[in-house]
Each structure stands twice: as C-alpha cells, then as structure tokens.
Amino acid sequence: MTNKKLYFSYGSNLAVEQMAERCPGATVFGPLMLPNAVLRFRGVADVAYLKGAECAGGLWEITPEDEAALETATKHRAALD
C-alpha cells in the first residue's frame, strides 16, 4: 500500500528543478487547469470554488516525506515575510 497523494502546485512549486531538490520522491504529472476554481490566500493558499474561473497550476504525486518538506518550506517563507 502506498501513502502517496496528489498535490496541486502553483508558483515556485511548478519549478521541476526546485521540486526535485525539495521533494525527491515526487513525480510530476504536468500542468493542470482547475475549472471553476481560484487561489485564495488566507495565511496559506487554498483553492476555492468560483463559477466560470480557471486556476492554473501543476499536478504532482508526493510522498509523506515530500509533504513534510513542503510544509517546512512554507513555514520558512512565512517567517521571512
């Protein structure tokens, strides 16, 4: 059984080289347009429903270790703001 999950990325997490370094267990699936969705920033980014909108990003499969690395990077960036 695998603990991998799908991860929707945006911004700098679209950079394959950066993700390869930060999340070595991640597999990129490619670009993804989410219909009827937008990014909302409320301390963290969330995808929210908005009829007629489109949200551009990327789709990855990540491991629990990759998810932890992404959480650490997010907390580090927030501390710099």
N, C-alpha and C positions, 0 to 999 in steps of 0.2 A: 504494500500500500504506500502511496506517495502522499506527502504533505504539501506538495506544490500547489500554488494558487495562481490565478490570473491577476495581473497588475496593470492598471491603466496609467500610463505615464504622460507627463506634459513637461514643457520647459526643458531644463537641463537633463532630465532623466530620459530624454529622447536621444541623447548622445550615446551611441553604441560604445564608443571607447570608454567613456566615463562609467557607464553601467557595467562594462566588462571588468573594470578595476574594482568598482564598489561592490558589485554583485556577481561574483564569478560563477555562481550556479544558475544564473538567469538565462533564459532563452528568449530571443526576440522573435515575435511573430510578424511585426511590421506595423505600418500606420493603421489608425482606426478612426473613423468618424462616428461619433455617437449622435444619433438623431434625437431631436427634442431634448437637448441637454446643453448646459453651460457650466463653466467652472465658477464656483463661489469661494471667496477667500474669507474665512472666519477663524483666524488663527492658524488653521490648516486649510488646504484646498479640498473642496468637496464637489462632486458632480451633482447638479440639481436639475430637475425637470423644468424645461421651458419650451412649450409647444412652438414648433417651427424653427427652433435654433439648431445649430450643429456645433459639436465640441470636438476639436481636432486633438489627437494625441497618438499614443502608441500602445501596443499590447505586448506584454511580456508574460512569461511563466517564471515565477520566482519560488525559491525555497524559503523555509523559515529563517535561515541564516541571512539570506538576501533581504528579507523583510526587516529584520533587526538592523541591518546595515543602513537601510533606507530611513528607518526611524531615527537612528543616531545622526545621520546626515541632516535630517530635517530639524532636529533639536539644535544641532550645531549652527545651522543657518539662522534659526530663530534667535539664538543668543547673540548673533552678530548684528542683528537689526536694532 
